[in-house]
């Protein structure tokens, strides 16, 4: 441990805008919109407002997988929300997601538009709407949903915990990095043990559980998340590596990873997606570095 003086919390916490590190300009202790901004609406019933962070990739992969199965109703418009510029605090976005996090989805197929926010909720909504990637028998469905909720509960330790203190915090803290590194290695071990005996997380079939977990832990397994691969010895988790590579080869996954991407190889970026033909001049042959930060 360092010899730095111990931090003594004040009796009452106050917001210091200068102490938030890299994302201080968009972190705040209050909710609600900061400015008026109406969201665009395209021609498809499904309107997605997102960015290609791990949470955003979940939904675009799901939509591309549904289209690959022949579900034409899954056609969608994907609009870019630049979280580094505070787009998520516009009034139109907050009306869909009061939590101001991407992704957010509007389904305008019925007489009353339906808003869906939180990436896990969007995956479950789409799986039920189209009857795909969610097992039908009770036991396997429950296993699938258990892993879906495992991801929702575990990823904050990866992003807001390990990722923040290892890559983004204003100064390195041995205690915080050690604490969250230990937890992330435990999570990788949880996944590795499950995948040792199962091709996919819910068993033998690819499901929304894999679609939810892969953008986070697949990128981590390739050392492309927060630059922490060597530090965490991710190569040791052989079954996670097998699963990661297997999913990365799926054409719909390759397409889904491109949508709303604004970093990396320009050929891997599709800032907005409004039709399948938008992919024709783009290619995506490998897992790239996720955009965005631990907040999403």
C-alpha positions as CSV (number, residue, x, y, z in Angstrom):
1,X,0.0,0.0,0.0
2,X,1.1,3.6,-0.5
3,X,2.0,6.1,2.2
4,X,-0.6,8.6,1.1
5,X,-2.7,10.1,3.9
6,X,-6.0,8.3,4.5
7,X,-9.0,9.9,3.1
8,X,-11.5,11.1,5.7
9,X,-15.1,11.5,4.3
10,X,-16.7,14.8,5.2
11,X,-19.9,14.7,7.2
12,X,-21.9,15.8,4.2
13,X,-20.7,14.9,0.6
14,X,-20.7,17.8,-1.9
15,X,-20.2,17.6,-5.7
16,X,-16.7,18.5,-6.8
17,X,-16.9,18.8,-10.6
18,X,-13.1,18.7,-10.8
19,X,-12.6,15.4,-9.1
20,X,-14.3,13.0,-11.5
21,X,-11.3,12.1,-13.7
22,X,-11.7,11.5,-17.4
23,X,-15.5,11.6,-17.4
24,X,-16.0,14.4,-14.9
25,X,-17.8,16.5,-17.6
26,X,-20.6,14.0,-18.0
27,X,-20.9,12.6,-14.5
28,X,-23.3,14.3,-12.2
29,X,-25.3,13.4,-9.0
30,X,-28.7,14.4,-10.4
31,X,-31.1,13.0,-13.1
32,X,-33.2,14.6,-15.7
33,X,-32.4,16.4,-19.0
34,X,-29.8,19.2,-19.3
35,X,-31.1,20.5,-22.6
36,X,-34.0,20.3,-25.1
37,X,-33.4,17.9,-28.0
38,X,-35.9,15.9,-30.0
39,X,-34.7,12.5,-31.2
40,X,-34.9,11.6,-34.9
41,X,-37.3,9.0,-36.1
42,X,-36.6,6.7,-39.1
43,X,-38.9,4.6,-41.2
44,X,-38.8,1.3,-39.2
45,X,-40.9,0.5,-36.2
46,X,-37.8,-0.2,-34.1
47,X,-35.8,3.0,-33.3
48,X,-32.6,2.4,-31.4
49,X,-30.6,5.2,-29.8
50,X,-27.2,4.0,-28.8
51,X,-23.4,3.8,-29.1
52,X,-21.2,0.8,-29.6
53,X,-20.1,0.3,-26.0
54,X,-20.5,-3.3,-24.7
55,X,-24.1,-2.5,-23.6
56,X,-24.9,-1.0,-27.0
57,X,-23.4,-3.9,-28.9
58,X,-25.7,-6.3,-27.1
59,X,-28.8,-4.8,-28.8
60,X,-27.4,-4.3,-32.3
61,X,-26.1,-7.9,-32.3
62,X,-29.5,-9.1,-31.2
63,X,-31.3,-7.2,-33.9
64,X,-28.8,-8.4,-36.6
65,X,-29.3,-12.0,-35.3
66,X,-33.0,-11.7,-35.6
67,X,-32.8,-10.4,-39.1
68,X,-30.5,-13.2,-40.0
69,X,-33.2,-15.6,-38.8
70,X,-35.6,-14.0,-41.2
71,X,-37.6,-11.8,-38.8
72,X,-38.2,-8.8,-41.1
73,X,-40.0,-7.0,-38.3
74,X,-36.7,-6.6,-36.6
75,X,-35.5,-4.0,-39.2
76,X,-34.4,-1.0,-37.3
77,X,-32.9,2.5,-37.4
78,X,-29.9,3.0,-35.2
79,X,-29.1,6.6,-34.2
80,X,-25.8,7.6,-32.7
81,X,-25.9,8.9,-29.1
82,X,-22.5,10.5,-28.3
83,X,-22.2,10.0,-24.6
84,X,-19.0,12.0,-24.4
85,X,-20.9,15.0,-25.7
86,X,-23.8,14.5,-23.3
87,X,-26.4,13.4,-25.9
88,X,-27.9,11.1,-23.3
89,X,-29.0,14.1,-21.3
90,X,-31.2,15.5,-24.1
91,X,-34.9,15.7,-23.3
92,X,-35.9,13.3,-26.0
93,X,-33.5,10.6,-24.8
94,X,-34.4,11.1,-21.2
95,X,-38.0,10.6,-22.1
96,X,-37.1,7.1,-23.3
97,X,-34.6,6.3,-20.6
98,X,-34.9,8.4,-17.4
99,X,-31.6,6.8,-16.3
100,X,-29.8,8.6,-19.2
101,X,-27.8,5.5,-20.2
102,X,-27.5,3.9,-23.7
103,X,-29.0,1.9,-25.2
104,X,-32.7,3.0,-25.5
105,X,-35.3,1.5,-27.8
106,X,-38.7,2.7,-29.0
107,X,-41.0,0.2,-30.6
108,X,-43.5,2.0,-32.7
109,X,-45.1,-1.1,-34.3
110,X,-48.3,-0.9,-32.3
111,X,-51.0,1.7,-31.7
112,X,-49.0,3.0,-28.6
113,X,-45.2,3.4,-28.8
114,X,-43.4,1.2,-26.2
115,X,-40.2,2.5,-24.7
116,X,-37.6,-0.1,-23.5
117,X,-34.5,0.8,-21.5
118,X,-31.7,-1.1,-19.9
119,X,-29.9,-3.5,-22.2
120,X,-31.0,-6.7,-20.5
121,X,-34.6,-5.6,-20.7
122,X,-34.3,-4.8,-24.4
123,X,-32.8,-8.2,-25.1
124,X,-35.6,-9.9,-23.2
125,X,-38.2,-7.8,-24.9
126,X,-37.0,-8.6,-28.4
127,X,-36.6,-12.3,-27.6
128,X,-40.2,-12.5,-26.4
129,X,-41.5,-10.3,-29.2
130,X,-39.9,-12.4,-31.9
131,X,-39.8,-15.8,-30.1
132,X,-36.1,-16.3,-30.6
133,X,-32.9,-16.8,-28.6
134,X,-34.8,-17.5,-25.5
135,X,-35.3,-21.2,-24.6
136,X,-38.9,-22.3,-24.3
137,X,-38.7,-25.1,-21.7
138,X,-38.8,-23.8,-18.2
139,X,-35.5,-25.2,-16.9
140,X,-33.4,-24.0,-19.8
141,X,-35.2,-20.7,-20.0
142,X,-34.5,-20.2,-16.3
143,X,-30.8,-21.0,-16.8
144,X,-30.7,-18.5,-19.7
145,X,-32.3,-15.7,-17.6
146,X,-30.0,-16.5,-14.7
147,X,-27.0,-15.8,-16.8
148,X,-28.6,-12.7,-18.3
149,X,-29.1,-11.3,-14.9
150,X,-25.6,-12.5,-13.8
151,X,-24.2,-10.2,-16.5
152,X,-26.3,-7.3,-15.4
153,X,-25.1,-7.7,-11.9
154,X,-21.5,-8.5,-12.6
155,X,-20.5,-6.1,-15.4
156,X,-20.6,-3.0,-13.1
157,X,-17.7,-4.5,-11.2
158,X,-15.9,-4.9,-14.5
159,X,-16.6,-1.4,-15.9
160,X,-17.3,0.9,-13.0
161,X,-14.9,-1.1,-10.7
162,X,-11.9,-2.6,-12.4
163,X,-12.1,-0.5,-15.6
164,X,-12.5,2.8,-13.8
165,X,-9.7,2.3,-11.3
166,X,-7.3,0.5,-13.7
167,X,-7.8,2.8,-16.7
168,X,-9.6,6.0,-15.9
169,X,-9.2,7.1,-12.3
170,X,-7.2,10.4,-11.8
171,X,-4.6,8.4,-9.8
172,X,-3.8,4.7,-9.3
173,X,-5.0,3.1,-6.1
174,X,-3.5,-0.2,-5.2
175,X,-6.3,-1.2,-2.9
176,X,-9.1,-0.5,-5.5
177,X,-7.3,-2.1,-8.4
178,X,-6.4,-5.2,-6.4
179,X,-10.0,-5.5,-5.0
180,X,-11.6,-5.3,-8.4
181,X,-9.0,-7.4,-10.3
182,X,-9.6,-10.2,-7.8
183,X,-13.4,-9.9,-8.5
184,X,-13.0,-9.9,-12.3
185,X,-10.7,-12.9,-12.2
186,X,-13.4,-14.7,-10.1
187,X,-16.0,-13.8,-12.6
188,X,-13.9,-15.1,-15.5
189,X,-13.5,-18.3,-13.5
190,X,-17.2,-18.6,-13.0
191,X,-17.7,-18.3,-16.8
192,X,-14.8,-20.7,-17.6
193,X,-16.2,-23.4,-15.3
194,X,-19.7,-23.1,-16.9
195,X,-18.3,-23.1,-20.4
196,X,-16.1,-26.1,-19.7
197,X,-19.2,-28.4,-19.8
198,X,-21.5,-26.3,-22.1
199,X,-21.1,-24.9,-25.5
200,X,-23.1,-21.8,-24.6
201,X,-24.2,-20.3,-21.3
202,X,-27.7,-21.6,-21.2
203,X,-26.5,-25.1,-22.4
204,X,-26.3,-26.2,-26.0
205,X,-28.0,-23.3,-27.8
206,X,-26.9,-19.7,-28.4
207,X,-29.2,-17.3,-26.5
208,X,-29.7,-13.8,-25.2
209,X,-27.4,-14.9,-22.3
210,X,-24.5,-15.2,-24.7
211,X,-25.5,-12.0,-26.5
212,X,-25.5,-10.1,-23.2
213,X,-22.2,-11.5,-21.8
214,X,-20.1,-11.6,-24.9
215,X,-19.6,-7.9,-25.6
216,X,-18.2,-7.4,-22.1
217,X,-16.3,-10.6,-21.3
218,X,-15.4,-11.5,-24.9
219,X,-13.6,-8.2,-25.3
220,X,-12.0,-8.7,-21.9
221,X,-10.9,-12.2,-23.0
222,X,-9.1,-10.7,-26.0
223,X,-7.4,-8.1,-23.9
224,X,-9.2,-5.3,-25.6
225,X,-11.2,-3.9,-22.7
226,X,-9.4,-1.3,-20.6
227,X,-6.0,-2.7,-21.7
228,X,-6.1,-5.1,-18.8
229,X,-5.7,-8.5,-20.6
230,X,-2.1,-9.2,-19.6
231,X,-2.7,-7.9,-16.1
232,X,-5.6,-10.3,-15.6
233,X,-3.9,-13.2,-17.4
234,X,-7.0,-13.6,-19.6
235,X,-5.4,-16.2,-21.8
236,X,-5.6,-18.7,-18.9
237,X,-9.4,-19.0,-19.3
238,X,-9.4,-21.5,-22.1
239,X,-13.1,-22.2,-22.3
240,X,-13.9,-18.5,-22.2
241,X,-11.5,-18.1,-25.1
242,X,-13.1,-20.8,-27.1
243,X,-16.6,-19.4,-26.6
244,X,-15.4,-15.9,-27.4
245,X,-13.9,-16.9,-30.7
246,X,-16.9,-19.0,-31.6
247,X,-19.3,-16.1,-31.2
248,X,-17.0,-13.6,-32.9
249,X,-17.3,-15.6,-36.1
250,X,-21.0,-15.2,-36.4
251,X,-21.8,-12.9,-39.4
252,X,-24.6,-11.1,-37.4
253,X,-22.2,-10.5,-34.5
254,X,-19.7,-8.9,-36.9
255,X,-22.4,-6.6,-38.3
256,X,-23.8,-5.8,-34.9
257,X,-20.4,-4.7,-33.6
258,X,-20.1,-2.1,-36.4
259,X,-23.3,-0.2,-35.7
260,X,-22.9,3.1,-33.9
261,X,-19.2,2.6,-33.7
262,X,-17.0,5.7,-33.7
263,X,-13.6,4.4,-32.8
264,X,-11.0,2.0,-34.3
265,X,-10.5,1.1,-37.9
266,X,-12.8,3.3,-40.0
267,X,-13.8,0.2,-42.0
268,X,-15.3,-1.2,-38.8
269,X,-17.5,1.8,-38.1
270,X,-21.1,2.3,-39.1
271,X,-22.1,5.5,-37.3
272,X,-25.8,5.0,-38.1
273,X,-27.7,2.1,-39.5
274,X,-31.0,2.4,-41.4
275,X,-30.9,-0.5,-43.9
276,X,-29.0,-3.8,-44.4
277,X,-27.4,-2.2,-47.5
278,X,-25.5,0.2,-45.1
279,X,-23.0,-2.6,-44.4
280,X,-22.1,-3.1,-48.1
281,X,-19.1,-0.8,-48.0
282,X,-17.9,-1.9,-44.5
283,X,-16.1,-4.9,-43.2
284,X,-15.6,-6.4,-39.8
285,X,-13.3,-9.4,-39.5
286,X,-12.1,-9.2,-35.9
287,X,-13.0,-8.1,-32.4
288,X,-12.0,-4.5,-31.9
289,X,-11.8,-2.2,-29.0
290,X,-15.1,-1.2,-27.5
291,X,-16.1,2.4,-27.7
292,X,-17.2,4.4,-24.7
293,X,-16.6,3.9,-21.0
294,X,-17.7,2.1,-17.9
295,X,-20.8,4.2,-17.5
296,X,-22.6,2.4,-20.3
